[in-house]
Amino acid sequence: MKQLVIAHILLVLFMHPIIVNAQNKPFLPDDYNVPDKLENEYFTIRMLTVNDVVKDYDAVMSSYEHLHRMFPSSNWPSKDLTLEQDLIDLGWHQKEFQRRSSFAYTVVKSDESKVLGCLYIYPSDKEDFDSEIYMWVRESEFALGLDSILFNTVKEWINKDWPFDKVAYPGRTIDWKDWD
């Protein structure tokens, strides 16, 4: 019994640095310059910040049911999401971007008058992928066909400018029931 306990302690001591290093493994190489913006004739994609809270909140809450259809396994946004809660979410996204652990972008009209949607780039915890990418446009823009324009633009941008080898687009190229 004593030998088993000692073996377990040694295993934990040996594995702890490996586990910690794996958890602290950077999402991107240190020398990679994260794109801060992408512009086209339809929209601008740029870093999401706390300064976007009023327009972001409007986009999210005006598309509540649409977002639940797009992300069926998520409970975001809640029906009672407040402006303050959205501000906290945006602050968290902004900090993750600064830390290079994930990247949240807002999709805005070129004149910055309206948030059209969002884009999220996360490291994947699934073995077959190095990144997971989610995006949405507000319901009114979805009806006008902007969702497919955004998706095609993002796929091209990721392939051209980002260092990922195996990208997952859950809910788009991978069915939600297969992903979950």
C-alpha positions in Angstrom: 0.0 0.0 0.0 2.8 2.4 1.0 4.5 1.7 -2.4 1.3 2.5 -4.2 1.0 5.8 -2.5 4.6 6.7 -3.2 4.2 5.7 -6.8 1.1 7.9 -7.1 2.8 10.9 -5.5 5.8 10.4 -7.9 3.4 10.2 -10.8 1.6 13.4 -9.8 4.9 15.2 -9.2 6.2 14.1 -12.6 3.0 14.9 -14.5 2.2 18.2 -12.8 4.8 20.3 -14.8 3.6 18.6 -18.0 0.0 19.3 -17.3 0.7 22.9 -16.3 2.8 23.5 -19.4 0.1 22.0 -21.6 -2.5 24.3 -20.0 -0.2 27.3 -20.5 0.8 26.4 -24.1 0.2 29.5 -26.2 -2.6 29.4 -28.7 -0.4 31.1 -31.3 3.3 31.3 -31.8 4.9 34.2 -30.0 6.2 35.8 -33.2 2.7 35.7 -34.9 1.2 39.1 -35.4 -2.5 38.8 -34.7 -4.5 40.6 -37.3 -6.3 43.6 -35.8 -8.7 44.3 -38.6 -10.2 43.1 -41.9 -12.2 45.4 -44.1 -14.2 44.8 -47.2 -17.1 46.4 -49.0 -19.7 44.8 -46.6 -18.2 45.3 -43.2 -15.2 45.8 -41.0 -14.0 43.0 -38.6 -12.0 44.4 -35.7 -11.1 43.6 -32.1 -14.2 43.6 -29.8 -13.7 45.9 -26.9 -15.8 47.3 -24.0 -16.3 50.4 -26.0 -18.7 48.4 -28.3 -21.1 47.5 -25.5 -24.1 49.6 -26.5 -24.1 48.6 -30.1 -23.1 45.0 -29.2 -26.0 44.7 -26.7 -28.4 46.0 -29.3 -27.2 43.4 -31.9 -27.4 40.6 -29.3 -30.8 41.4 -27.8 -32.4 42.2 -31.2 -31.4 38.7 -32.4 -32.0 36.7 -29.2 -34.1 33.9 -30.8 -32.0 33.9 -33.9 -28.9 33.3 -31.8 -30.5 30.4 -30.0 -31.3 28.8 -33.3 -27.7 29.3 -34.5 -26.2 28.0 -31.3 -28.7 25.4 -30.1 -26.5 23.9 -27.3 -25.7 27.2 -25.8 -27.8 29.2 -23.3 -26.2 32.5 -24.4 -27.6 35.0 -24.5 -30.0 34.8 -21.5 -33.3 36.5 -21.9 -32.5 38.7 -19.0 -29.0 39.7 -20.1 -28.3 43.2 -18.9 -26.1 45.9 -20.4 -23.8 45.5 -17.4 -23.5 41.8 -18.0 -22.7 42.3 -21.6 -20.0 44.8 -20.6 -18.4 42.2 -18.4 -18.5 39.7 -21.3 -16.9 42.2 -23.6 -14.2 43.0 -21.0 -13.5 39.3 -20.7 -13.2 38.9 -24.5 -10.9 41.9 -24.7 -8.6 40.6 -22.0 -8.4 37.2 -23.7 -7.5 38.9 -26.9 -4.7 40.9 -25.1 -3.5 37.6 -23.5 -3.7 35.9 -27.0 -5.7 33.0 -25.5 -8.7 33.6 -27.8 -9.8 36.3 -30.2 -13.2 38.0 -30.3 -13.9 40.4 -33.1 -16.9 42.6 -33.7 -18.3 42.8 -37.2 -19.4 46.4 -37.8 -20.7 48.5 -40.7 -17.8 50.2 -42.4 -18.9 53.6 -40.9 -19.0 52.0 -37.4 -22.7 53.0 -37.0 -23.9 49.5 -36.2 -22.7 46.1 -34.9 -23.7 43.5 -37.5 -22.4 40.5 -35.6 -19.3 38.8 -34.0 -16.6 36.4 -34.7 -14.8 34.2 -32.1 -11.6 32.3 -32.6 -10.8 29.8 -29.8 -8.2 27.0 -29.3 -9.9 23.6 -29.7 -9.9 21.0 -27.0 -10.8 18.5 -29.6 -7.9 16.3 -30.7 -8.6 16.7 -34.5 -8.6 20.5 -34.5 -6.3 23.3 -33.4 -9.0 26.0 -33.5 -12.7 26.5 -33.3 -14.4 29.4 -35.1 -17.9 30.7 -34.4 -19.6 33.7 -35.9 -23.0 35.2 -36.2 -24.8 38.2 -37.7 -27.8 39.9 -36.4 -31.1 38.5 -37.6 -31.9 41.4 -39.8 -28.6 41.0 -41.6 -29.0 37.2 -41.8 -32.2 37.8 -43.8 -30.2 39.9 -46.3 -27.6 37.2 -46.9 -24.8 38.7 -44.8 -24.1 35.5 -42.9 -22.8 33.6 -45.9 -20.7 36.6 -47.0 -19.2 36.7 -43.5 -18.6 33.0 -43.4 -16.8 32.9 -46.8 -14.8 36.0 -45.9 -13.7 34.5 -42.6 -12.7 31.2 -44.1 -10.6 32.9 -46.7 -9.0 35.2 -44.1 -8.2 32.3 -41.7 -6.7 30.2 -44.6 -4.6 33.1 -45.8 -3.5 35.0 -42.7 -3.7 32.7 -39.7 -1.4 29.9 -38.7 -4.0 27.2 -38.2 -3.8 23.7 -39.8 -7.1 22.2 -38.7 -10.0 24.6 -38.3 -13.4 23.6 -37.0 -16.5 25.6 -37.9 -19.1 24.0 -35.6 -22.7 24.5 -36.8 -21.4 25.3 -40.3 -19.1 22.7 -41.7 -19.7 20.3 -38.8 -23.3 19.5 -37.7 -24.0 20.5 -34.0 -25.0 17.0 -33.0 -21.7 15.6 -34.4 -19.7 18.4 -32.7 -21.4 18.1 -29.3 
